[in-house]
Amino acid sequence: MDIELIDLSDYKPNDKKYIKALRLMDRVKVDYITDRHISFTVKNEGEHNVIYFKEKPVEKWQCDCKWYALHSSPCSHIIAVNLAIKEKIIRL
């Protein structure tokens, strides 16, 4: 499945979300893959689910964390998954 990564150049190296994502990117695992979406887990103090939707019924990237629910923009978990894919820490 082709994945459309978020534009990571939007995040500065001193951005708190980006710094947290750098720490989390080696804690990303693929949960499952279907024809329509991919589910990832990001383990930190708890566990968060990040989902990438191939078809755009809503946002392509979603997370179950409180920050994402309040802001509807990429959280550190979504950024971590994108970094893990880009850096080939996880393979799809």
N, CA, C and O atoms as a CHARMM CRD file, in Angstrom:
* protein
*
  368
    1    1 MET  N      0.85100  -1.17900   0.00000 PROA 1      0.00000
    2    1 MET  CA     0.00000   0.00000   0.00000 PROA 1      0.00000
    3    1 MET  C      0.89300   1.23700   0.00000 PROA 1      0.00000
    4    1 MET  O      1.82900   1.33700   0.79200 PROA 1      0.00000
    5    2 ASP  N      0.59700   2.16500  -0.88500 PROA 2      0.00000
    6    2 ASP  CA     1.31500   3.43200  -0.89200 PROA 2      0.00000
    7    2 ASP  C      0.78300   4.31200   0.22600 PROA 2      0.00000
    8    2 ASP  O     -0.42500   4.40100   0.44700 PROA 2      0.00000
    9    3 ILE  N      1.69900   4.95700   0.92100 PROA 3      0.00000
   10    3 ILE  CA     1.31700   5.82300   2.03500 PROA 3      0.00000
   11    3 ILE  C      1.75800   7.24100   1.73000 PROA 3      0.00000
   12    3 ILE  O      2.89400   7.48300   1.32300 PROA 3      0.00000
   13    4 GLU  N      0.84800   8.16600   1.93100 PROA 4      0.00000
   14    4 GLU  CA     1.14000   9.58400   1.76500 PROA 4      0.00000
   15    4 GLU  C      1.60300  10.12500   3.12500 PROA 4      0.00000
   16    4 GLU  O      0.79300  10.34200   4.02700 PROA 4      0.00000
   17    5 LEU  N      2.91000  10.33600   3.25500 PROA 5      0.00000
   18    5 LEU  CA     3.45200  10.83600   4.51700 PROA 5      0.00000
   19    5 LEU  C      3.13500  12.30900   4.69200 PROA 5      0.00000
   20    5 LEU  O      2.94600  13.03200   3.71400 PROA 5      0.00000
   21    6 ILE  N      3.07900  12.75000   5.93000 PROA 6      0.00000
   22    6 ILE  CA     2.87400  14.16900   6.19100 PROA 6      0.00000
   23    6 ILE  C      4.16000  14.90000   5.85200 PROA 6      0.00000
   24    6 ILE  O      5.22700  14.29100   5.78000 PROA 6      0.00000
   25    7 ASP  N      4.06200  16.19400   5.64400 PROA 7      0.00000
   26    7 ASP  CA     5.23500  17.00700   5.32000 PROA 7      0.00000
   27    7 ASP  C      5.99400  17.29900   6.61600 PROA 7      0.00000
   28    7 ASP  O      5.61400  18.17700   7.39000 PROA 7      0.00000
   29    8 LEU  N      7.06100  16.55400   6.83200 PROA 8      0.00000
   30    8 LEU  CA     7.82500  16.69900   8.07600 PROA 8      0.00000
   31    8 LEU  C      8.62900  18.00000   8.12100 PROA 8      0.00000
   32    8 LEU  O      9.10700  18.39400   9.18500 PROA 8      0.00000
   33    9 SER  N      8.78200  18.66400   6.98800 PROA 9      0.00000
   34    9 SER  CA     9.52100  19.93300   6.98100 PROA 9      0.00000
   35    9 SER  C      8.72500  21.03900   7.67700 PROA 9      0.00000
   36    9 SER  O      9.26200  22.11100   7.96000 PROA 9      0.00000
   37   10 ASP  N      7.44200  20.77500   7.95200 PROA 10     0.00000
   38   10 ASP  CA     6.62500  21.74100   8.68800 PROA 10     0.00000
   39   10 ASP  C      7.02300  21.83000  10.16000 PROA 10     0.00000
   40   10 ASP  O      6.62200  22.76300  10.85500 PROA 10     0.00000
   41   11 TYR  N      7.81000  20.86400  10.63600 PROA 11     0.00000
   42   11 TYR  CA     8.16100  20.79600  12.04900 PROA 11     0.00000
   43   11 TYR  C      9.61400  21.17700  12.26000 PROA 11     0.00000
   44   11 TYR  O     10.51000  20.63000  11.61700 PROA 11     0.00000
   45   12 LYS  N      9.83800  22.10300  13.14700 PROA 12     0.00000
   46   12 LYS  CA    11.18400  22.57700  13.47300 PROA 12     0.00000
   47   12 LYS  C     11.84000  21.61700  14.46000 PROA 12     0.00000
   48   12 LYS  O     11.14400  20.98800  15.25800 PROA 12     0.00000
   49   13 PRO  N     13.16700  21.49300  14.42100 PROA 13     0.00000
   50   13 PRO  CA    13.86600  20.58200  15.33900 PROA 13     0.00000
   51   13 PRO  C     13.62500  20.88700  16.82100 PROA 13     0.00000
   52   13 PRO  O     13.78400  20.00300  17.66300 PROA 13     0.00000
   53   14 ASN  N     13.24400  22.12200  17.14700 PROA 14     0.00000
   54   14 ASN  CA    13.00400  22.46000  18.56000 PROA 14     0.00000
   55   14 ASN  C     11.51800  22.39300  18.92400 PROA 14     0.00000
   56   14 ASN  O     11.14800  22.74400  20.04500 PROA 14     0.00000
   57   15 ASP  N     10.66400  21.95300  18.00100 PROA 15     0.00000
   58   15 ASP  CA     9.23400  21.79500  18.25100 PROA 15     0.00000
   59   15 ASP  C      9.03700  20.64000  19.23900 PROA 15     0.00000
   60   15 ASP  O      9.58200  19.55400  19.03900 PROA 15     0.00000
   61   16 LYS  N      8.26700  20.87000  20.29400 PROA 16     0.00000
   62   16 LYS  CA     8.06500  19.84700  21.33900 PROA 16     0.00000
   63   16 LYS  C      7.48700  18.54600  20.77900 PROA 16     0.00000
   64   16 LYS  O      7.91000  17.46000  21.17300 PROA 16     0.00000
   65   17 LYS  N      6.51500  18.65400  19.85700 PROA 17     0.00000
   66   17 LYS  CA     5.93000  17.44300  19.27000 PROA 17     0.00000
   67   17 LYS  C      6.97300  16.66500  18.47600 PROA 17     0.00000
   68   17 LYS  O      7.00500  15.43500  18.52600 PROA 17     0.00000
   69   18 TYR  N      7.81700  17.37300  17.75000 PROA 18     0.00000
   70   18 TYR  CA     8.84100  16.72400  16.93400 PROA 18     0.00000
   71   18 TYR  C      9.88400  16.02700  17.82000 PROA 18     0.00000
   72   18 TYR  O     10.29900  14.90400  17.53500 PROA 18     0.00000
   73   19 ILE  N     10.29300  16.69200  18.87300 PROA 19     0.00000
   74   19 ILE  CA    11.26800  16.10700  19.80700 PROA 19     0.00000
   75   19 ILE  C     10.69500  14.83500  20.43900 PROA 19     0.00000
   76   19 ILE  O     11.39200  13.82600  20.54900 PROA 19     0.00000
   77   20 LYS  N      9.42000  14.88500  20.85400 PROA 20     0.00000
   78   20 LYS  CA     8.77900  13.69800  21.43700 PROA 20     0.00000
   79   20 LYS  C      8.67400  12.58700  20.39200 PROA 20     0.00000
   80   20 LYS  O      8.89500  11.41600  20.70000 PROA 20     0.00000
   81   21 ALA  N      8.33400  12.95800  19.15400 PROA 21     0.00000
   82   21 ALA  CA     8.21600  11.97100  18.07700 PROA 21     0.00000
   83   21 ALA  C      9.53800  11.27300  17.81500 PROA 21     0.00000
   84   21 ALA  O      9.55400  10.07200  17.54700 PROA 21     0.00000
   85   22 LEU  N     10.63900  11.99000  17.88700 PROA 22     0.00000
   86   22 LEU  CA    11.96500  11.38500  17.69600 PROA 22     0.00000
   87   22 LEU  C     12.22100  10.30400  18.74700 PROA 22     0.00000
   88   22 LEU  O     12.80900   9.26500  18.44500 PROA 22     0.00000
   89   23 ARG  N     11.77500  10.55300  19.98000 PROA 23     0.00000
   90   23 ARG  CA    11.94300   9.55900  21.04300 PROA 23     0.00000
   91   23 ARG  C     11.02100   8.35900  20.86200 PROA 23     0.00000
   92   23 ARG  O     11.33900   7.25200  21.29700 PROA 23     0.00000
   93   24 LEU  N      9.86700   8.58600  20.21200 PROA 24     0.00000
   94   24 LEU  CA     8.86200   7.52800  20.07500 PROA 24     0.00000
   95   24 LEU  C      9.01500   6.67800  18.82000 PROA 24     0.00000
   96   24 LEU  O      8.45400   5.58400  18.75800 PROA 24     0.00000
   97   25 MET  N      9.75700   7.14600  17.81800 PROA 25     0.00000
   98   25 MET  CA     9.73300   6.46900  16.52000 PROA 25     0.00000
   99   25 MET  C     10.23800   5.03700  16.56500 PROA 25     0.00000
  100   25 MET  O      9.87400   4.24200  15.69800 PROA 25     0.00000
  101   26 ASP  N     11.06300   4.67700  17.54100 PROA 26     0.00000
  102   26 ASP  CA    11.50200   3.28500  17.64200 PROA 26     0.00000
  103   26 ASP  C     10.53500   2.43700  18.47900 PROA 26     0.00000
  104   26 ASP  O     10.80100   1.26600  18.74900 PROA 26     0.00000
  105   27 ARG  N      9.41700   3.04000  18.88400 PROA 27     0.00000
  106   27 ARG  CA     8.38400   2.32300  19.64000 PROA 27     0.00000
  107   27 ARG  C      7.11700   2.11800  18.80700 PROA 27     0.00000
  108   27 ARG  O      6.04500   1.83800  19.34300 PROA 27     0.00000
  109   28 VAL  N      7.26200   2.26400  17.48500 PROA 28     0.00000
  110   28 VAL  CA     6.13600   2.11300  16.56800 PROA 28     0.00000
  111   28 VAL  C      6.09700   0.68700  16.03700 PROA 28     0.00000
  112   28 VAL  O      7.12500   0.13400  15.64400 PROA 28     0.00000
  113   29 LYS  N      4.92000   0.10300  16.02600 PROA 29     0.00000
  114   29 LYS  CA     4.71900  -1.24000  15.47400 PROA 29     0.00000
  115   29 LYS  C      3.50800  -1.20300  14.55600 PROA 29     0.00000
  116   29 LYS  O      2.57400  -0.42900  14.77000 PROA 29     0.00000
  117   30 VAL  N      3.53400  -2.04700  13.53300 PROA 30     0.00000
  118   30 VAL  CA     2.35700  -2.21700  12.68800 PROA 30     0.00000
  119   30 VAL  C      1.42200  -3.16300  13.41900 PROA 30     0.00000
  120   30 VAL  O      1.81800  -4.26900  13.78800 PROA 30     0.00000
  121   31 ASP  N      0.19400  -2.74100  13.62800 PROA 31     0.00000
  122   31 ASP  CA    -0.80100  -3.58100  14.28800 PROA 31     0.00000
  123   31 ASP  C     -1.44300  -4.50600  13.25700 PROA 31     0.00000
  124   31 ASP  O     -1.40100  -5.72700  13.40700 PROA 31     0.00000
  125   32 TYR  N     -2.04000  -3.92700  12.20800 PROA 32     0.00000
  126   32 TYR  CA    -2.59700  -4.73700  11.12500 PROA 32     0.00000
  127   32 TYR  C     -2.75600  -3.88200   9.86700 PROA 32     0.00000
  128   32 TYR  O     -2.76100  -2.65300   9.92900 PROA 32     0.00000
  129   33 ILE  N     -2.88500  -4.56200   8.72700 PROA 33     0.00000
  130   33 ILE  CA    -3.03400  -3.90600   7.43400 PROA 33     0.00000
  131   33 ILE  C     -4.24700  -4.50900   6.72400 PROA 33     0.00000
  132   33 ILE  O     -4.40300  -5.72800   6.66900 PROA 33     0.00000
  133   34 THR  N     -5.10500  -3.63700   6.18200 PROA 34     0.00000
  134   34 THR  CA    -6.21300  -4.07700   5.32900 PROA 34     0.00000
  135   34 THR  C     -6.07100  -3.34700   3.99500 PROA 34     0.00000
  136   34 THR  O     -5.12700  -2.58300   3.79400 PROA 34     0.00000
  137   35 ASP  N     -7.00900  -3.58700   3.09400 PROA 35     0.00000
  138   35 ASP  CA    -6.99300  -2.88600   1.80800 PROA 35     0.00000
  139   35 ASP  C     -7.28100  -1.39900   1.96500 PROA 35     0.00000
  140   35 ASP  O     -6.89800  -0.59900   1.11000 PROA 35     0.00000
  141   36 ARG  N     -7.95000  -1.02400   3.04400 PROA 36     0.00000
  142   36 ARG  CA    -8.38400   0.36000   3.22900 PROA 36     0.00000
  143   36 ARG  C     -7.57000   1.17200   4.22300 PROA 36     0.00000
  144   36 ARG  O     -7.53200   2.39900   4.13100 PROA 36     0.00000
  145   37 HSD  N     -6.92200   0.51100   5.16600 PROA 37     0.00000
  146   37 HSD  CA    -6.16200   1.27500   6.16100 PROA 37     0.00000
  147   37 HSD  C     -5.06400   0.42400   6.80600 PROA 37     0.00000
  148   37 HSD  O     -5.02900  -0.80000   6.67800 PROA 37     0.00000
  149   38 ILE  N     -4.17200   1.12900   7.50000 PROA 38     0.00000
  150   38 ILE  CA    -3.11700   0.48200   8.28100 PROA 38     0.00000
  151   38 ILE  C     -3.22900   1.00200   9.70400 PROA 38     0.00000
  152   38 ILE  O     -3.37900   2.20300   9.92500 PROA 38     0.00000
  153   39 SER  N     -3.15800   0.10300  10.65400 PROA 39     0.00000
  154   39 SER  CA    -3.20500   0.47600  12.05800 PROA 39     0.00000
  155   39 SER  C     -1.82000   0.27200  12.67300 PROA 39     0.00000
  156   39 SER  O     -1.18400  -0.76700  12.49400 PROA 39     0.00000
  157   40 PHE  N     -1.37700   1.28900  13.39700 PROA 40     0.00000
  158   40 PHE  CA    -0.08300   1.25800  14.08000 PROA 40     0.00000
  159   40 PHE  C     -0.31300   1.42600  15.57800 PROA 40     0.00000
  160   40 PHE  O     -1.29900   2.03600  15.98900 PROA 40     0.00000
  161   41 THR  N      0.57700   0.89700  16.38200 PROA 41     0.00000
  162   41 THR  CA     0.57400   1.18800  17.80800 PROA 41     0.00000
  163   41 THR  C      1.87000   1.91400  18.14300 PROA 41     0.00000
  164   41 THR  O      2.93500   1.60800  17.60800 PROA 41     0.00000
  165   42 VAL  N      1.74900   2.87500  19.03600 PROA 42     0.00000
  166   42 VAL  CA     2.89900   3.63000  19.52400 PROA 42     0.00000
  167   42 VAL  C      2.88300   3.47900  21.03200 PROA 42     0.00000
  168   42 VAL  O      1.95400   3.92800  21.70400 PROA 42     0.00000
  169   43 LYS  N      3.91800   2.84200  21.55900 PROA 43     0.00000
  170   43 LYS  CA     3.98400   2.61000  23.00000 PROA 43     0.00000
  171   43 LYS  C      4.85400   3.67600  23.64600 PROA 43     0.00000
  172   43 LYS  O      5.98700   3.92100  23.23100 PROA 43     0.00000
  173   44 ASN  N      4.30000   4.29200  24.66100 PROA 44     0.00000
  174   44 ASN  CA     5.01200   5.26900  25.46700 PROA 44     0.00000
  175   44 ASN  C      4.71000   4.87900  26.90500 PROA 44     0.00000
  176   44 ASN  O      4.97400   3.74200  27.29500 PROA 44     0.00000
  177   45 GLU  N      4.17300   5.77300  27.68900 PROA 45     0.00000
  178   45 GLU  CA     3.73400   5.40300  29.02800 PROA 45     0.00000
  179   45 GLU  C      2.47200   4.55400  28.93200 PROA 45     0.00000
  180   45 GLU  O      2.19100   3.73800  29.81000 PROA 45     0.00000
  181   46 GLY  N      1.72700   4.75500  27.87000 PROA 46     0.00000
  182   46 GLY  CA     0.55300   3.94800  27.55100 PROA 46     0.00000
  183   46 GLY  C      0.72800   3.47600  26.12100 PROA 46     0.00000
  184   46 GLY  O      1.84900   3.33900  25.63200 PROA 46     0.00000
  185   47 GLU  N     -0.38200   3.23100  25.45900 PROA 47     0.00000
  186   47 GLU  CA    -0.33200   2.80300  24.06300 PROA 47     0.00000
  187   47 GLU  C     -1.35600   3.60200  23.27900 PROA 47     0.00000
  188   47 GLU  O     -2.50000   3.75300  23.70800 PROA 47     0.00000
  189   48 HSD  N     -0.94200   4.11400  22.12900 PROA 48     0.00000
  190   48 HSD  CA    -1.85200   4.87600  21.27500 PROA 48     0.00000
  191   48 HSD  C     -1.95500   4.20600  19.92500 PROA 48     0.00000
  192   48 HSD  O     -0.99500   3.61800  19.42600 PROA 48     0.00000
  193   49 ASN  N     -3.14000   4.30400  19.33900 PROA 49     0.00000
  194   49 ASN  CA    -3.38000   3.76000  18.00900 PROA 49     0.00000
  195   49 ASN  C     -3.39100   4.88900  17.00200 PROA 49     0.00000
  196   49 ASN  O     -4.09700   5.88500  17.16300 PROA 49     0.00000
  197   50 VAL  N     -2.59600   4.71600  15.96400 PROA 50     0.00000
  198   50 VAL  CA    -2.55400   5.65100  14.84500 PROA 50     0.00000
  199   50 VAL  C     -3.04000   4.87600  13.63100 PROA 50     0.00000
  200   50 VAL  O     -2.59100   3.75900  13.37200 PROA 50     0.00000
  201   51 ILE  N     -3.96000   5.47900  12.89000 PROA 51     0.00000
  202   51 ILE  CA    -4.50000   4.80900  11.70400 PROA 51     0.00000
  203   51 ILE  C     -4.27700   5.68700  10.47800 PROA 51     0.00000
  204   51 ILE  O     -4.52800   6.89200  10.49200 PROA 51     0.00000
  205   52 TYR  N     -3.79400   5.03900   9.41300 PROA 52     0.00000
  206   52 TYR  CA    -3.66300   5.69000   8.11500 PROA 52     0.00000
  207   52 TYR  C     -4.75300   5.13500   7.22000 PROA 52     0.00000
  208   52 TYR  O     -4.84500   3.92200   7.02700 PROA 52     0.00000
  209   53 PHE  N     -5.59300   6.02900   6.66400 PROA 53     0.00000
  210   53 PHE  CA    -6.66200   5.63200   5.76100 PROA 53     0.00000
  211   53 PHE  C     -6.21300   5.83800   4.32100 PROA 53     0.00000
  212   53 PHE  O     -5.82400   6.94000   3.93600 PROA 53     0.00000
  213   54 LYS  N     -6.26800   4.77400   3.53000 PROA 54     0.00000
  214   54 LYS  CA    -5.88200   4.85700   2.12300 PROA 54     0.00000
  215   54 LYS  C     -6.86900   5.73200   1.35400 PROA 54     0.00000
  216   54 LYS  O     -6.46900   6.61200   0.59100 PROA 54     0.00000
  217   55 GLU  N     -8.14500   5.48500   1.56200 PROA 55     0.00000
  218   55 GLU  CA    -9.17900   6.31500   0.95700 PROA 55     0.00000
  219   55 GLU  C     -9.49900   7.41900   1.94800 PROA 55     0.00000
  220   55 GLU  O     -9.39000   7.22200   3.15800 PROA 55     0.00000
  221   56 LYS  N     -9.88300   8.55300   1.45300 PROA 56     0.00000
  222   56 LYS  CA   -10.04800   9.69600   2.34900 PROA 56     0.00000
  223   56 LYS  C    -11.50700   9.90600   2.76900 PROA 56     0.00000
  224   56 LYS  O    -12.17200  10.81500   2.27100 PROA 56     0.00000
  225   57 PRO  N    -12.00600   9.06300   3.68500 PROA 57     0.00000
  226   57 PRO  CA   -13.35100   9.32300   4.19700 PROA 57     0.00000
  227   57 PRO  C    -13.31900  10.50000   5.17000 PROA 57     0.00000
  228   57 PRO  O    -14.29900  11.22700   5.33000 PROA 57     0.00000
  229   58 VAL  N    -12.20000  10.65800   5.79400 PROA 58     0.00000
  230   58 VAL  CA   -11.94000  11.72400   6.76900 PROA 58     0.00000
  231   58 VAL  C    -10.46900  12.07900   6.61000 PROA 58     0.00000
  232   58 VAL  O     -9.93600  12.00600   5.50300 PROA 58     0.00000
  233   59 GLU  N     -9.82000  12.45300   7.67100 PROA 59     0.00000
  234   59 GLU  CA    -8.37900  12.70900   7.59600 PROA 59     0.00000
  235   59 GLU  C     -7.63600  11.42700   7.27900 PROA 59     0.00000
  236   59 GLU  O     -8.03200  10.35200   7.72800 PROA 59     0.00000
  237   60 LYS  N     -6.56000  11.52800   6.50800 PROA 60     0.00000
  238   60 LYS  CA    -5.77200  10.33200   6.18700 PROA 60     0.00000
  239   60 LYS  C     -5.11600   9.76000   7.43700 PROA 60     0.00000
  240   60 LYS  O     -5.04100   8.54000   7.58500 PROA 60     0.00000
  241   61 TRP  N     -4.64100  10.61000   8.33300 PROA 61     0.00000
  242   61 TRP  CA    -3.98200  10.17500   9.56200 PROA 61     0.00000
  243   61 TRP  C     -4.85100  10.53800  10.75500 PROA 61     0.00000
  244   61 TRP  O     -5.33500  11.66500  10.86400 PROA 61     0.00000
  245   62 GLN  N     -5.04900   9.56400  11.65800 PROA 62     0.00000
  246   62 GLN  CA    -5.79500   9.81600  12.88200 PROA 62     0.00000
  247   62 GLN  C     -5.10900   9.11800  14.04800 PROA 62     0.00000
  248   62 GLN  O     -4.45000   8.09200  13.87800 PROA 62     0.00000
  249   63 CYS  N     -5.27800   9.69900  15.24100 PROA 63     0.00000
  250   63 CYS  CA    -4.72900   9.10700  16.46100 PROA 63     0.00000
  251   63 CYS  C     -5.80400   9.14300  17.53400 PROA 63     0.00000
  252   63 CYS  O     -6.69400   9.99300  17.50900 PROA 63     0.00000
  253   64 ASP  N     -5.71400   8.21500  18.47400 PROA 64     0.00000
  254   64 ASP  CA    -6.70300   8.16900  19.54600 PROA 64     0.00000
  255   64 ASP  C     -6.30100   8.98100  20.77700 PROA 64     0.00000
  256   64 ASP  O     -6.96800   8.90200  21.80800 PROA 64     0.00000
  257   65 CYS  N     -5.22700   9.75700  20.68600 PROA 65     0.00000
  258   65 CYS  CA    -4.77600  10.52500  21.86000 PROA 65     0.00000
  259   65 CYS  C     -5.62800  11.78000  22.06700 PROA 65     0.00000
  260   65 CYS  O     -6.30200  12.25200  21.15100 PROA 65     0.00000
  261   66 LYS  N     -5.58000  12.29300  23.26900 PROA 66     0.00000
  262   66 LYS  CA    -6.35400  13.47200  23.64600 PROA 66     0.00000
  263   66 LYS  C     -5.91700  14.69500  22.84800 PROA 66     0.00000
  264   66 LYS  O     -6.75600  15.49200  22.42800 PROA 66     0.00000
  265   67 TRP  N     -4.61300  14.84900  22.63600 PROA 67     0.00000
  266   67 TRP  CA    -4.11300  16.01900  21.91000 PROA 67     0.00000
  267   67 TRP  C     -4.70300  16.07200  20.51100 PROA 67     0.00000
  268   67 TRP  O     -5.15000  17.13100  20.07100 PROA 67     0.00000
  269   68 TYR  N     -4.71100  14.94100  19.80100 PROA 68     0.00000
  270   68 TYR  CA    -5.26700  14.90600  18.44800 PROA 68     0.00000
  271   68 TYR  C     -6.76600  15.22600  18.47800 PROA 68     0.00000
  272   68 TYR  O     -7.25800  15.94900  17.61100 PROA 68     0.00000
  273   69 ALA  N     -7.48200  14.70500  19.44700 PROA 69     0.00000
  274   69 ALA  CA    -8.91700  14.95700  19.55700 PROA 69     0.00000
  275   69 ALA  C     -9.21100  16.44100  19.74200 PROA 69     0.00000
  276   69 ALA  O    -10.21600  16.94500  19.24100 PROA 69     0.00000
  277   70 LEU  N     -8.34500  17.13400  20.45300 PROA 70     0.00000
  278   70 LEU  CA    -8.55800  18.55600  20.70900 PROA 70     0.00000
  279   70 LEU  C     -8.09400  19.45400  19.57000 PROA 70     0.00000
  280   70 LEU  O     -8.65900  20.52900  19.36300 PROA 70     0.00000
  281   71 HSD  N     -7.06600  19.02600  18.82300 PROA 71     0.00000
  282   71 HSD  CA    -6.46700  19.90200  17.80800 PROA 71     0.00000
  283   71 HSD  C     -6.69800  19.46600  16.36300 PROA 71     0.00000
  284   71 HSD  O     -6.58400  20.28700  15.45300 PROA 71     0.00000
  285   72 SER  N     -7.01300  18.22400  16.13600 PROA 72     0.00000
  286   72 SER  CA    -7.22600  17.68000  14.77900 PROA 72     0.00000
  287   72 SER  C     -6.08900  18.02200  13.82000 PROA 72     0.00000
  288   72 SER  O     -6.31200  18.33300  12.65000 PROA 72     0.00000
  289   73 SER  N     -4.88700  17.95900  14.33400 PROA 73     0.00000
  290   73 SER  CA    -3.69700  18.10400  13.50400 PROA 73     0.00000
  291   73 SER  C     -2.68400  17.07200  14.00100 PROA 73     0.00000
  292   73 SER  O     -2.83400  16.55300  15.10700 PROA 73     0.00000
  293   74 PRO  N     -1.65500  16.76500  13.20600 PROA 74     0.00000
  294   74 PRO  CA    -0.73600  15.68500  13.58800 PROA 74     0.00000
  295   74 PRO  C     -0.14600  15.86400  14.99000 PROA 74     0.00000
  296   74 PRO  O      0.40300  16.91300  15.32800 PROA 74     0.00000
  297   75 CYS  N     -0.27600  14.82000  15.77800 PROA 75     0.00000
  298   75 CYS  CA     0.29400  14.77500  17.12900 PROA 75     0.00000
  299   75 CYS  C      1.66800  14.10700  17.05500 PROA 75     0.00000
  300   75 CYS  O      2.10900  13.70200  15.97900 PROA 75     0.00000
  301   76 SER  N      2.32600  13.99600  18.17800 PROA 76     0.00000
  302   76 SER  CA     3.65400  13.37000  18.21200 PROA 76     0.00000
  303   76 SER  C      3.59700  11.90500  17.79800 PROA 76     0.00000
  304   76 SER  O      4.57100  11.38600  17.25300 PROA 76     0.00000
  305   77 HSD  N      2.47600  11.22500  18.04300 PROA 77     0.00000
  306   77 HSD  CA     2.34300   9.80800  17.67100 PROA 77     0.00000
  307   77 HSD  C      2.28700   9.65800  16.15200 PROA 77     0.00000
  308   77 HSD  O      2.93300   8.77400  15.59000 PROA 77     0.00000
  309   78 ILE  N      1.51600  10.52000  15.48700 PROA 78     0.00000
  310   78 ILE  CA     1.43300  10.49800  14.02400 PROA 78     0.00000
  311   78 ILE  C      2.78600  10.85700  13.41700 PROA 78     0.00000
  312   78 ILE  O      3.22100  10.23000  12.45100 PROA 78     0.00000
  313   79 ILE  N      3.44400  11.85600  13.97700 PROA 79     0.00000
  314   79 ILE  CA     4.76400  12.24700  13.48300 PROA 79     0.00000
  315   79 ILE  C      5.75000  11.09600  13.68200 PROA 79     0.00000
  316   79 ILE  O      6.57100  10.83000  12.80500 PROA 79     0.00000
  317   80 ALA  N      5.67800  10.41400  14.82100 PROA 80     0.00000
  318   80 ALA  CA     6.57500   9.27800  15.09500 PROA 80     0.00000
  319   80 ALA  C      6.38500   8.16800  14.07900 PROA 80     0.00000
  320   80 ALA  O      7.36400   7.59100  13.60800 PROA 80     0.00000
  321   81 VAL  N      5.13600   7.85800  13.73100 PROA 81     0.00000
  322   81 VAL  CA     4.87200   6.82200  12.72400 PROA 81     0.00000
  323   81 VAL  C      5.45900   7.24300  11.38000 PROA 81     0.00000
  324   81 VAL  O      6.08300   6.43200  10.69500 PROA 81     0.00000
  325   82 ASN  N      5.26300   8.50000  11.00100 PROA 82     0.00000
  326   82 ASN  CA     5.80600   8.99700   9.73600 PROA 82     0.00000
  327   82 ASN  C      7.32900   8.94600   9.72000 PROA 82     0.00000
  328   82 ASN  O      7.92600   8.58200   8.70700 PROA 82     0.00000
  329   83 LEU  N      7.95700   9.30500  10.82900 PROA 83     0.00000
  330   83 LEU  CA     9.42100   9.22100  10.93000 PROA 83     0.00000
  331   83 LEU  C      9.89200   7.76900  10.84600 PROA 83     0.00000
  332   83 LEU  O     10.88400   7.47500  10.17900 PROA 83     0.00000
  333   84 ALA  N      9.19100   6.87100  11.51400 PROA 84     0.00000
  334   84 ALA  CA     9.56600   5.45200  11.49900 PROA 84     0.00000
  335   84 ALA  C      9.47800   4.86900  10.09100 PROA 84     0.00000
  336   84 ALA  O     10.31300   4.05500   9.69600 PROA 84     0.00000
  337   85 ILE  N      8.46500   5.28700   9.33700 PROA 85     0.00000
  338   85 ILE  CA     8.34400   4.83300   7.94500 PROA 85     0.00000
  339   85 ILE  C      9.44600   5.44000   7.09700 PROA 85     0.00000
  340   85 ILE  O     10.10900   4.74000   6.33100 PROA 85     0.00000
  341   86 LYS  N      9.63900   6.74400   7.23500 PROA 86     0.00000
  342   86 LYS  CA    10.65800   7.43900   6.43800 PROA 86     0.00000
  343   86 LYS  C     12.05100   6.90400   6.69500 PROA 86     0.00000
  344   86 LYS  O     12.83400   6.73800   5.76000 PROA 86     0.00000
  345   87 GLU  N     12.37200   6.63100   7.94800 PROA 87     0.00000
  346   87 GLU  CA    13.69900   6.14200   8.32800 PROA 87     0.00000
  347   87 GLU  C     13.81800   4.63300   8.21500 PROA 87     0.00000
  348   87 GLU  O     14.84800   4.05800   8.56700 PROA 87     0.00000
  349   88 LYS  N     12.76200   3.98800   7.72300 PROA 88     0.00000
  350   88 LYS  CA    12.73500   2.54400   7.49900 PROA 88     0.00000
  351   88 LYS  C     12.94200   1.72900   8.78600 PROA 88     0.00000
  352   88 LYS  O     13.50400   0.63400   8.76100 PROA 88     0.00000
  353   89 ILE  N     12.47500   2.28900   9.90200 PROA 89     0.00000
  354   89 ILE  CA    12.49000   1.56000  11.16000 PROA 89     0.00000
  355   89 ILE  C     11.40900   0.48100  11.11500 PROA 89     0.00000
  356   89 ILE  O     11.58200  -0.61200  11.65500 PROA 89     0.00000
  357   90 ILE  N     10.29600   0.80300  10.46400 PROA 90     0.00000
  358   90 ILE  CA     9.26900  -0.20100  10.20000 PROA 90     0.00000
  359   90 ILE  C      9.11400  -0.33600   8.69900 PROA 90     0.00000
  360   90 ILE  O      9.28000   0.63000   7.95400 PROA 90     0.00000
  361   91 ARG  N      8.79500  -1.53600   8.26600 PROA 91     0.00000
  362   91 ARG  CA     8.59600  -1.79800   6.84100 PROA 91     0.00000
  363   91 ARG  C      7.17600  -2.26700   6.62900 PROA 91     0.00000
  364   91 ARG  O      6.62200  -3.02800   7.42200 PROA 91     0.00000
  365   92 LEU  N      6.60300  -1.79500   5.54400 PROA 92     0.00000
  366   92 LEU  CA     5.21700  -2.15100   5.22800 PROA 92     0.00000
  367   92 LEU  C      5.18000  -3.09900   4.04200 PROA 92     0.00000
  368   92 LEU  O      4.10300  -3.51700   3.62000 PROA 92     0.00000
